[in-house]
Amino acid sequence: MKRYKIFLDLIMGALIPVLVLKYGTKPLGEIPAYVIAGLIPAVYVLGDLLFYSRKVNVVTTYIALGAISSAALVFWYVDGWKYAIKDSFGSLLGVTMFGGSLLFRKPLFQFFLLQVAEFEPPEVLVKLRRLFDEPSVYSALAMATVVQMSECLLAGTINFILNLNRVTSQFPSEAFNNEKAGVDAITRILFPILSLGGFVVGYLLVTRRAARLAPNADPNDILSILDNYALAPGGADLNKTGTAPATAEAAP
């Protein structure tokens, strides 16, 4: 299932909504086609979280907020610059979440790394959290969060400019839906690539900084870094339970 999920994400998040706008407007009507095309990705994401992932954490909450806001905004019928702002709300939400996490000294990027490692044994997650507490690694997590925030800002700016210049017809109309379909066909392919690029840059920032604490580790592999990372005071490794090994008591 996981092997094919990326294709399912593209079909439900990009292909079907664009097809509904492009070819469903005449038989369904301008507003119904617009609403259906807007709700399909949001319902798919929420269904995925509720019935497939079935986890509640910072990352899934962030994704759910984006989906819920997207679904709600479908029913705000506007055009022109107001529509351009509305359609860019998801990116603005990302800027707010990533930026806000820095203000609270909880860089959001760390939770994405923890999400990636969620299927690892519990002791790996314990080591990872301890690694994140290292000042140098925390600094890299903050920089990675800034990278993700910048990516959201870039995506929002591109989206606003595209919509402002290409979606110029009055809503509701068949022309409006066709113009929106043209922009969506670009952004729903481009933005996941931008997001992936931002994640890769952030990941490398963190692993390269963390590798300095584990000289024998592969700087591109977080698990290799954890295996070589001296966690306990005095340079001793954590044992398999994720806790520091017991220290012998001093003789009386």
Helices and strands as residue ranges (DSSP letters): H 2-10, I 11-15, H 16-23, H 25-28, H 30-47, I 48-53, H 58-73, H 80-87, H 89-103, H 109-116, H 122-132, H 135-166, H 174-211, H 222-228, G 233-235
